[in-house]
Amino acid sequence: MVNSTLTPEQSRLDTIKHLRWQAKAVANLLSAVHLLPAADQQTTLDTTTRLADELASDLATLVRGAV
């Protein structure tokens, strides 16, 4: 059986990769929102806001050194 325990450095790198994915998702959603029908724009902005809030919280946690 393979030991799946991550070192603190590996955990930090995984967190950074996840944050990078989140940032790209926020940027992509914002880039595309103007292409959507008006009825879908607000829903997309709401989703983008939640994702951006999560990104900000995770980034603050990383900076504080909790990860």
PyMOL Python script that loads the backbone (N, CA, C, O; Angstrom):
from pymol import cmd

cmd.read_pdbstr("""\
ATOM      1  N   MET A   1       0.845  -1.176   0.000  1.00  0.00           N
ATOM      2  CA  MET A   1       0.000   0.000   0.000  1.00  0.00           C
ATOM      3  C   MET A   1       0.892   1.243   0.000  1.00  0.00           C
ATOM      4  O   MET A   1       1.908   1.289   0.695  1.00  0.00           O
ATOM      5  N   VAL A   2       0.506   2.237  -0.779  1.00  0.00           N
ATOM      6  CA  VAL A   2       1.275   3.465  -0.903  1.00  0.00           C
ATOM      7  C   VAL A   2       0.878   4.429   0.215  1.00  0.00           C
ATOM      8  O   VAL A   2      -0.303   4.603   0.515  1.00  0.00           O
ATOM      9  N   ASN A   3       1.882   5.046   0.818  1.00  0.00           N
ATOM     10  CA  ASN A   3       1.628   6.023   1.874  1.00  0.00           C
ATOM     11  C   ASN A   3       1.217   7.338   1.213  1.00  0.00           C
ATOM     12  O   ASN A   3       1.973   7.895   0.417  1.00  0.00           O
ATOM     13  N   SER A   4       0.023   7.835   1.539  1.00  0.00           N
ATOM     14  CA  SER A   4      -0.496   9.031   0.873  1.00  0.00           C
ATOM     15  C   SER A   4      -0.384  10.285   1.741  1.00  0.00           C
ATOM     16  O   SER A   4      -1.051  11.283   1.468  1.00  0.00           O
ATOM     17  N   THR A   5       0.442  10.245   2.772  1.00  0.00           N
ATOM     18  CA  THR A   5       0.621  11.407   3.633  1.00  0.00           C
ATOM     19  C   THR A   5       1.428  12.465   2.896  1.00  0.00           C
ATOM     20  O   THR A   5       2.511  12.196   2.378  1.00  0.00           O
ATOM     21  N   LEU A   6       0.875  13.679   2.860  1.00  0.00           N
ATOM     22  CA  LEU A   6       1.554  14.783   2.188  1.00  0.00           C
ATOM     23  C   LEU A   6       2.454  15.521   3.166  1.00  0.00           C
ATOM     24  O   LEU A   6       2.107  15.723   4.330  1.00  0.00           O
ATOM     25  N   THR A   7       3.599  15.912   2.673  1.00  0.00           N
ATOM     26  CA  THR A   7       4.459  16.762   3.483  1.00  0.00           C
ATOM     27  C   THR A   7       3.844  18.159   3.507  1.00  0.00           C
ATOM     28  O   THR A   7       3.018  18.473   2.650  1.00  0.00           O
ATOM     29  N   PRO A   8       4.224  19.002   4.462  1.00  0.00           N
ATOM     30  CA  PRO A   8       3.708  20.371   4.478  1.00  0.00           C
ATOM     31  C   PRO A   8       3.988  21.122   3.172  1.00  0.00           C
ATOM     32  O   PRO A   8       3.161  21.909   2.712  1.00  0.00           O
ATOM     33  N   GLU A   9       5.151  20.873   2.585  1.00  0.00           N
ATOM     34  CA  GLU A   9       5.485  21.541   1.319  1.00  0.00           C
ATOM     35  C   GLU A   9       4.562  21.075   0.195  1.00  0.00           C
ATOM     36  O   GLU A   9       4.101  21.887  -0.608  1.00  0.00           O
ATOM     37  N   GLN A  10       4.290  19.759   0.137  1.00  0.00           N
ATOM     38  CA  GLN A  10       3.391  19.231  -0.886  1.00  0.00           C
ATOM     39  C   GLN A  10       1.977  19.778  -0.693  1.00  0.00           C
ATOM     40  O   GLN A  10       1.298  20.122  -1.661  1.00  0.00           O
ATOM     41  N   SER A  11       1.548  19.852   0.546  1.00  0.00           N
ATOM     42  CA  SER A  11       0.216  20.385   0.843  1.00  0.00           C
ATOM     43  C   SER A  11       0.110  21.841   0.405  1.00  0.00           C
ATOM     44  O   SER A  11      -0.897  22.251  -0.172  1.00  0.00           O
ATOM     45  N   ARG A  12       1.147  22.613   0.678  1.00  0.00           N
ATOM     46  CA  ARG A  12       1.159  24.024   0.282  1.00  0.00           C
ATOM     47  C   ARG A  12       1.119  24.168  -1.237  1.00  0.00           C
ATOM     48  O   ARG A  12       0.395  25.014  -1.763  1.00  0.00           O
ATOM     49  N   LEU A  13       1.896  23.345  -1.945  1.00  0.00           N
ATOM     50  CA  LEU A  13       1.895  23.379  -3.406  1.00  0.00           C
ATOM     51  C   LEU A  13       0.534  22.977  -3.973  1.00  0.00           C
ATOM     52  O   LEU A  13       0.066  23.567  -4.947  1.00  0.00           O
ATOM     53  N   ASP A  14      -0.092  21.986  -3.370  1.00  0.00           N
ATOM     54  CA  ASP A  14      -1.432  21.576  -3.802  1.00  0.00           C
ATOM     55  C   ASP A  14      -2.429  22.711  -3.594  1.00  0.00           C
ATOM     56  O   ASP A  14      -3.292  22.951  -4.438  1.00  0.00           O
ATOM     57  N   THR A  15      -2.308  23.398  -2.479  1.00  0.00           N
ATOM     58  CA  THR A  15      -3.188  24.529  -2.207  1.00  0.00           C
ATOM     59  C   THR A  15      -2.972  25.637  -3.231  1.00  0.00           C
ATOM     60  O   THR A  15      -3.937  26.226  -3.718  1.00  0.00           O
ATOM     61  N   ILE A  16      -1.733  25.923  -3.557  1.00  0.00           N
ATOM     62  CA  ILE A  16      -1.421  26.953  -4.550  1.00  0.00           C
ATOM     63  C   ILE A  16      -1.994  26.558  -5.912  1.00  0.00           C
ATOM     64  O   ILE A  16      -2.548  27.399  -6.620  1.00  0.00           O
ATOM     65  N   LYS A  17      -1.864  25.292  -6.276  1.00  0.00           N
ATOM     66  CA  LYS A  17      -2.433  24.830  -7.546  1.00  0.00           C
ATOM     67  C   LYS A  17      -3.949  24.990  -7.554  1.00  0.00           C
ATOM     68  O   LYS A  17      -4.530  25.383  -8.565  1.00  0.00           O
ATOM     69  N   HIS A  18      -4.587  24.685  -6.428  1.00  0.00           N
ATOM     70  CA  HIS A  18      -6.035  24.847  -6.321  1.00  0.00           C
ATOM     71  C   HIS A  18      -6.424  26.321  -6.430  1.00  0.00           C
ATOM     72  O   HIS A  18      -7.398  26.659  -7.102  1.00  0.00           O
ATOM     73  N   LEU A  19      -5.669  27.192  -5.774  1.00  0.00           N
ATOM     74  CA  LEU A  19      -5.936  28.629  -5.850  1.00  0.00           C
ATOM     75  C   LEU A  19      -5.776  29.127  -7.279  1.00  0.00           C
ATOM     76  O   LEU A  19      -6.544  29.973  -7.735  1.00  0.00           O
ATOM     77  N   ARG A  20      -4.797  28.613  -7.971  1.00  0.00           N
ATOM     78  CA  ARG A  20      -4.574  28.991  -9.362  1.00  0.00           C
ATOM     79  C   ARG A  20      -5.769  28.586 -10.219  1.00  0.00           C
ATOM     80  O   ARG A  20      -6.210  29.351 -11.075  1.00  0.00           O
ATOM     81  N   TRP A  21      -6.291  27.386  -9.988  1.00  0.00           N
ATOM     82  CA  TRP A  21      -7.468  26.930 -10.709  1.00  0.00           C
ATOM     83  C   TRP A  21      -8.656  27.845 -10.420  1.00  0.00           C
ATOM     84  O   TRP A  21      -9.384  28.232 -11.335  1.00  0.00           O
ATOM     85  N   GLN A  22      -8.850  28.190  -9.146  1.00  0.00           N
ATOM     86  CA  GLN A  22      -9.959  29.068  -8.773  1.00  0.00           C
ATOM     87  C   GLN A  22      -9.823  30.436  -9.445  1.00  0.00           C
ATOM     88  O   GLN A  22     -10.805  30.981  -9.950  1.00  0.00           O
ATOM     89  N   ALA A  23      -8.629  30.980  -9.450  1.00  0.00           N
ATOM     90  CA  ALA A  23      -8.413  32.294 -10.061  1.00  0.00           C
ATOM     91  C   ALA A  23      -8.710  32.249 -11.559  1.00  0.00           C
ATOM     92  O   ALA A  23      -9.311  33.174 -12.105  1.00  0.00           O
ATOM     93  N   LYS A  24      -8.293  31.181 -12.214  1.00  0.00           N
ATOM     94  CA  LYS A  24      -8.577  31.038 -13.644  1.00  0.00           C
ATOM     95  C   LYS A  24     -10.077  30.925 -13.891  1.00  0.00           C
ATOM     96  O   LYS A  24     -10.594  31.489 -14.855  1.00  0.00           O
ATOM     97  N   ALA A  25     -10.770  30.203 -13.029  1.00  0.00           N
ATOM     98  CA  ALA A  25     -12.217  30.050 -13.180  1.00  0.00           C
ATOM     99  C   ALA A  25     -12.918  31.395 -13.037  1.00  0.00           C
ATOM    100  O   ALA A  25     -13.814  31.715 -13.818  1.00  0.00           O
ATOM    101  N   VAL A  26     -12.515  32.185 -12.042  1.00  0.00           N
ATOM    102  CA  VAL A  26     -13.101  33.513 -11.851  1.00  0.00           C
ATOM    103  C   VAL A  26     -12.838  34.375 -13.084  1.00  0.00           C
ATOM    104  O   VAL A  26     -13.752  35.019 -13.597  1.00  0.00           O
ATOM    105  N   ALA A  27     -11.619  34.388 -13.551  1.00  0.00           N
ATOM    106  CA  ALA A  27     -11.265  35.202 -14.723  1.00  0.00           C
ATOM    107  C   ALA A  27     -12.044  34.759 -15.961  1.00  0.00           C
ATOM    108  O   ALA A  27     -12.524  35.597 -16.726  1.00  0.00           O
ATOM    109  N   ASN A  28     -12.168  33.463 -16.158  1.00  0.00           N
ATOM    110  CA  ASN A  28     -12.889  32.960 -17.327  1.00  0.00           C
ATOM    111  C   ASN A  28     -14.372  33.296 -17.264  1.00  0.00           C
ATOM    112  O   ASN A  28     -14.968  33.668 -18.275  1.00  0.00           O
ATOM    113  N   LEU A  29     -14.967  33.170 -16.095  1.00  0.00           N
ATOM    114  CA  LEU A  29     -16.375  33.523 -15.959  1.00  0.00           C
ATOM    115  C   LEU A  29     -16.601  35.004 -16.229  1.00  0.00           C
ATOM    116  O   LEU A  29     -17.552  35.377 -16.916  1.00  0.00           O
ATOM    117  N   LEU A  30     -15.732  35.844 -15.691  1.00  0.00           N
ATOM    118  CA  LEU A  30     -15.870  37.279 -15.928  1.00  0.00           C
ATOM    119  C   LEU A  30     -15.644  37.624 -17.393  1.00  0.00           C
ATOM    120  O   LEU A  30     -16.283  38.532 -17.924  1.00  0.00           O
ATOM    121  N   SER A  31     -14.754  36.918 -18.037  1.00  0.00           N
ATOM    122  CA  SER A  31     -14.484  37.171 -19.450  1.00  0.00           C
ATOM    123  C   SER A  31     -15.662  36.808 -20.334  1.00  0.00           C
ATOM    124  O   SER A  31     -15.854  37.408 -21.391  1.00  0.00           O
ATOM    125  N   ALA A  32     -16.446  35.842 -19.915  1.00  0.00           N
ATOM    126  CA  ALA A  32     -17.527  35.341 -20.754  1.00  0.00           C
ATOM    127  C   ALA A  32     -18.895  35.910 -20.414  1.00  0.00           C
ATOM    128  O   ALA A  32     -19.830  35.764 -21.200  1.00  0.00           O
ATOM    129  N   VAL A  33     -19.033  36.550 -19.271  1.00  0.00           N
ATOM    130  CA  VAL A  33     -20.367  36.944 -18.810  1.00  0.00           C
ATOM    131  C   VAL A  33     -21.078  37.857 -19.811  1.00  0.00           C
ATOM    132  O   VAL A  33     -22.299  37.779 -19.946  1.00  0.00           O
ATOM    133  N   HIS A  34     -20.361  38.697 -20.496  1.00  0.00           N
ATOM    134  CA  HIS A  34     -21.001  39.613 -21.446  1.00  0.00           C
ATOM    135  C   HIS A  34     -21.550  38.890 -22.680  1.00  0.00           C
ATOM    136  O   HIS A  34     -22.368  39.447 -23.412  1.00  0.00           O
ATOM    137  N   LEU A  35     -21.110  37.676 -22.907  1.00  0.00           N
ATOM    138  CA  LEU A  35     -21.588  36.896 -24.046  1.00  0.00           C
ATOM    139  C   LEU A  35     -22.907  36.178 -23.753  1.00  0.00           C
ATOM    140  O   LEU A  35     -23.563  35.675 -24.665  1.00  0.00           O
ATOM    141  N   LEU A  36     -23.281  36.136 -22.499  1.00  0.00           N
ATOM    142  CA  LEU A  36     -24.480  35.403 -22.089  1.00  0.00           C
ATOM    143  C   LEU A  36     -25.730  36.251 -22.267  1.00  0.00           C
ATOM    144  O   LEU A  36     -25.662  37.480 -22.285  1.00  0.00           O
ATOM    145  N   PRO A  37     -26.868  35.587 -22.397  1.00  0.00           N
ATOM    146  CA  PRO A  37     -28.125  36.332 -22.404  1.00  0.00           C
ATOM    147  C   PRO A  37     -28.285  37.055 -21.061  1.00  0.00           C
ATOM    148  O   PRO A  37     -27.776  36.603 -20.035  1.00  0.00           O
ATOM    149  N   ALA A  38     -28.988  38.166 -21.085  1.00  0.00           N
ATOM    150  CA  ALA A  38     -29.150  38.988 -19.876  1.00  0.00           C
ATOM    151  C   ALA A  38     -29.675  38.173 -18.699  1.00  0.00           C
ATOM    152  O   ALA A  38     -29.271  38.403 -17.559  1.00  0.00           O
ATOM    153  N   ALA A  39     -30.556  37.238 -18.958  1.00  0.00           N
ATOM    154  CA  ALA A  39     -31.144  36.432 -17.880  1.00  0.00           C
ATOM    155  C   ALA A  39     -30.100  35.566 -17.175  1.00  0.00           C
ATOM    156  O   ALA A  39     -30.258  35.244 -15.998  1.00  0.00           O
ATOM    157  N   ASP A  40     -29.049  35.192 -17.875  1.00  0.00           N
ATOM    158  CA  ASP A  40     -28.015  34.331 -17.292  1.00  0.00           C
ATOM    159  C   ASP A  40     -26.844  35.106 -16.703  1.00  0.00           C
ATOM    160  O   ASP A  40     -26.038  34.540 -15.965  1.00  0.00           O
ATOM    161  N   GLN A  41     -26.742  36.363 -17.012  1.00  0.00           N
ATOM    162  CA  GLN A  41     -25.607  37.151 -16.535  1.00  0.00           C
ATOM    163  C   GLN A  41     -25.579  37.256 -15.013  1.00  0.00           C
ATOM    164  O   GLN A  41     -24.521  37.081 -14.408  1.00  0.00           O
ATOM    165  N   GLN A  42     -26.717  37.538 -14.383  1.00  0.00           N
ATOM    166  CA  GLN A  42     -26.734  37.702 -12.928  1.00  0.00           C
ATOM    167  C   GLN A  42     -26.394  36.403 -12.217  1.00  0.00           C
ATOM    168  O   GLN A  42     -25.667  36.409 -11.223  1.00  0.00           O
ATOM    169  N   THR A  43     -26.914  35.291 -12.719  1.00  0.00           N
ATOM    170  CA  THR A  43     -26.599  33.992 -12.116  1.00  0.00           C
ATOM    171  C   THR A  43     -25.104  33.707 -12.207  1.00  0.00           C
ATOM    172  O   THR A  43     -24.495  33.225 -11.252  1.00  0.00           O
ATOM    173  N   THR A  44     -24.528  34.008 -13.353  1.00  0.00           N
ATOM    174  CA  THR A  44     -23.092  33.798 -13.537  1.00  0.00           C
ATOM    175  C   THR A  44     -22.288  34.709 -12.623  1.00  0.00           C
ATOM    176  O   THR A  44     -21.283  34.285 -12.051  1.00  0.00           O
ATOM    177  N   LEU A  45     -22.719  35.952 -12.482  1.00  0.00           N
ATOM    178  CA  LEU A  45     -22.023  36.872 -11.570  1.00  0.00           C
ATOM    179  C   LEU A  45     -22.150  36.418 -10.121  1.00  0.00           C
ATOM    180  O   LEU A  45     -21.202  36.550  -9.346  1.00  0.00           O
ATOM    181  N   ASP A  46     -23.310  35.885  -9.746  1.00  0.00           N
ATOM    182  CA  ASP A  46     -23.484  35.359  -8.383  1.00  0.00           C
ATOM    183  C   ASP A  46     -22.543  34.180  -8.124  1.00  0.00           C
ATOM    184  O   ASP A  46     -21.921  34.087  -7.067  1.00  0.00           O
ATOM    185  N   THR A  47     -22.454  33.295  -9.096  1.00  0.00           N
ATOM    186  CA  THR A  47     -21.547  32.144  -8.977  1.00  0.00           C
ATOM    187  C   THR A  47     -20.099  32.614  -8.903  1.00  0.00           C
ATOM    188  O   THR A  47     -19.316  32.106  -8.100  1.00  0.00           O
ATOM    189  N   THR A  48     -19.751  33.573  -9.733  1.00  0.00           N
ATOM    190  CA  THR A  48     -18.392  34.113  -9.745  1.00  0.00           C
ATOM    191  C   THR A  48     -18.058  34.767  -8.412  1.00  0.00           C
ATOM    192  O   THR A  48     -16.938  34.639  -7.916  1.00  0.00           O
ATOM    193  N   THR A  49     -19.028  35.467  -7.834  1.00  0.00           N
ATOM    194  CA  THR A  49     -18.815  36.112  -6.533  1.00  0.00           C
ATOM    195  C   THR A  49     -18.523  35.084  -5.451  1.00  0.00           C
ATOM    196  O   THR A  49     -17.605  35.267  -4.652  1.00  0.00           O
ATOM    197  N   ARG A  50     -19.295  34.009  -5.420  1.00  0.00           N
ATOM    198  CA  ARG A  50     -19.061  32.963  -4.410  1.00  0.00           C
ATOM    199  C   ARG A  50     -17.679  32.334  -4.585  1.00  0.00           C
ATOM    200  O   ARG A  50     -16.972  32.091  -3.607  1.00  0.00           O
ATOM    201  N   LEU A  51     -17.304  32.075  -5.822  1.00  0.00           N
ATOM    202  CA  LEU A  51     -15.994  31.487  -6.091  1.00  0.00           C
ATOM    203  C   LEU A  51     -14.875  32.457  -5.725  1.00  0.00           C
ATOM    204  O   LEU A  51     -13.856  32.044  -5.171  1.00  0.00           O
ATOM    205  N   ALA A  52     -15.053  33.726  -6.027  1.00  0.00           N
ATOM    206  CA  ALA A  52     -14.040  34.734  -5.683  1.00  0.00           C
ATOM    207  C   ALA A  52     -13.912  34.888  -4.171  1.00  0.00           C
ATOM    208  O   ALA A  52     -12.807  35.058  -3.657  1.00  0.00           O
ATOM    209  N   ASP A  53     -15.036  34.828  -3.455  1.00  0.00           N
ATOM    210  CA  ASP A  53     -14.988  34.898  -1.986  1.00  0.00           C
ATOM    211  C   ASP A  53     -14.232  33.711  -1.407  1.00  0.00           C
ATOM    212  O   ASP A  53     -13.430  33.864  -0.486  1.00  0.00           O
ATOM    213  N   GLU A  54     -14.492  32.528  -1.951  1.00  0.00           N
ATOM    214  CA  GLU A  54     -13.777  31.330  -1.500  1.00  0.00           C
ATOM    215  C   GLU A  54     -12.284  31.459  -1.798  1.00  0.00           C
ATOM    216  O   GLU A  54     -11.445  31.102  -0.971  1.00  0.00           O
ATOM    217  N   LEU A  55     -11.965  31.967  -2.978  1.00  0.00           N
ATOM    218  CA  LEU A  55     -10.571  32.182  -3.358  1.00  0.00           C
ATOM    219  C   LEU A  55      -9.883  33.131  -2.384  1.00  0.00           C
ATOM    220  O   LEU A  55      -8.772  32.861  -1.929  1.00  0.00           O
ATOM    221  N   ALA A  56     -10.538  34.235  -2.068  1.00  0.00           N
ATOM    222  CA  ALA A  56      -9.959  35.223  -1.156  1.00  0.00           C
ATOM    223  C   ALA A  56      -9.722  34.618   0.227  1.00  0.00           C
ATOM    224  O   ALA A  56      -8.683  34.851   0.844  1.00  0.00           O
ATOM    225  N   SER A  57     -10.676  33.854   0.700  1.00  0.00           N
ATOM    226  CA  SER A  57     -10.538  33.222   2.021  1.00  0.00           C
ATOM    227  C   SER A  57      -9.398  32.204   2.031  1.00  0.00           C
ATOM    228  O   SER A  57      -8.588  32.177   2.957  1.00  0.00           O
ATOM    229  N   ASP A  58      -9.342  31.371   0.996  1.00  0.00           N
ATOM    230  CA  ASP A  58      -8.273  30.365   0.914  1.00  0.00           C
ATOM    231  C   ASP A  58      -6.904  31.017   0.778  1.00  0.00           C
ATOM    232  O   ASP A  58      -5.922  30.543   1.350  1.00  0.00           O
ATOM    233  N   LEU A  59      -6.843  32.095   0.024  1.00  0.00           N
ATOM    234  CA  LEU A  59      -5.575  32.805  -0.145  1.00  0.00           C
ATOM    235  C   LEU A  59      -5.133  33.426   1.178  1.00  0.00           C
ATOM    236  O   LEU A  59      -3.956  33.359   1.532  1.00  0.00           O
ATOM    237  N   ALA A  60      -6.063  34.025   1.901  1.00  0.00           N
ATOM    238  CA  ALA A  60      -5.727  34.614   3.202  1.00  0.00           C
ATOM    239  C   ALA A  60      -5.231  33.548   4.166  1.00  0.00           C
ATOM    240  O   ALA A  60      -4.300  33.786   4.935  1.00  0.00           O
ATOM    241  N   THR A  61      -5.844  32.384   4.128  1.00  0.00           N
ATOM    242  CA  THR A  61      -5.408  31.262   4.984  1.00  0.00           C
ATOM    243  C   THR A  61      -3.990  30.849   4.619  1.00  0.00           C
ATOM    244  O   THR A  61      -3.164  30.610   5.499  1.00  0.00           O
ATOM    245  N   LEU A  62      -3.707  30.763   3.326  1.00  0.00           N
ATOM    246  CA  LEU A  62      -2.357  30.393   2.875  1.00  0.00           C
ATOM    247  C   LEU A  62      -1.327  31.419   3.341  1.00  0.00           C
ATOM    248  O   LEU A  62      -0.253  31.060   3.824  1.00  0.00           O
ATOM    249  N   VAL A  63      -1.662  32.680   3.193  1.00  0.00           N
ATOM    250  CA  VAL A  63      -0.725  33.752   3.567  1.00  0.00           C
ATOM    251  C   VAL A  63      -0.447  33.738   5.066  1.00  0.00           C
ATOM    252  O   VAL A  63       0.673  34.004   5.501  1.00  0.00           O
ATOM    253  N   ARG A  64      -1.475  33.425   5.848  1.00  0.00           N
ATOM    254  CA  ARG A  64      -1.286  33.347   7.310  1.00  0.00           C
ATOM    255  C   ARG A  64      -0.479  32.128   7.717  1.00  0.00           C
ATOM    256  O   ARG A  64      -0.040  32.017   8.861  1.00  0.00           O
ATOM    257  N   GLY A  65      -0.283  31.212   6.776  1.00  0.00           N
ATOM    258  CA  GLY A  65       0.547  30.045   7.064  1.00  0.00           C
ATOM    259  C   GLY A  65      -0.204  28.890   7.671  1.00  0.00           C
ATOM    260  O   GLY A  65       0.409  27.992   8.248  1.00  0.00           O
ATOM    261  N   ALA A  66      -1.508  28.890   7.556  1.00  0.00           N
ATOM    262  CA  ALA A  66      -2.306  27.810   8.132  1.00  0.00           C
ATOM    263  C   ALA A  66      -2.273  26.562   7.269  1.00  0.00           C
ATOM    264  O   ALA A  66      -2.694  25.495   7.714  1.00  0.00           O
ATOM    265  N   VAL A  67      -1.784  26.673   6.051  1.00  0.00           N
ATOM    266  CA  VAL A  67      -1.725  25.497   5.160  1.00  0.00           C
ATOM    267  C   VAL A  67      -0.279  25.077   5.022  1.00  0.00           C
ATOM    268  O   VAL A  67       0.019  24.111   4.320  1.00  0.00           O
TER     269      VAL A  67
END
""", "prot")
cmd.dss("prot")
cmd.show_as("cartoon", "prot")
cmd.util.cbc("prot")
cmd.orient("prot")
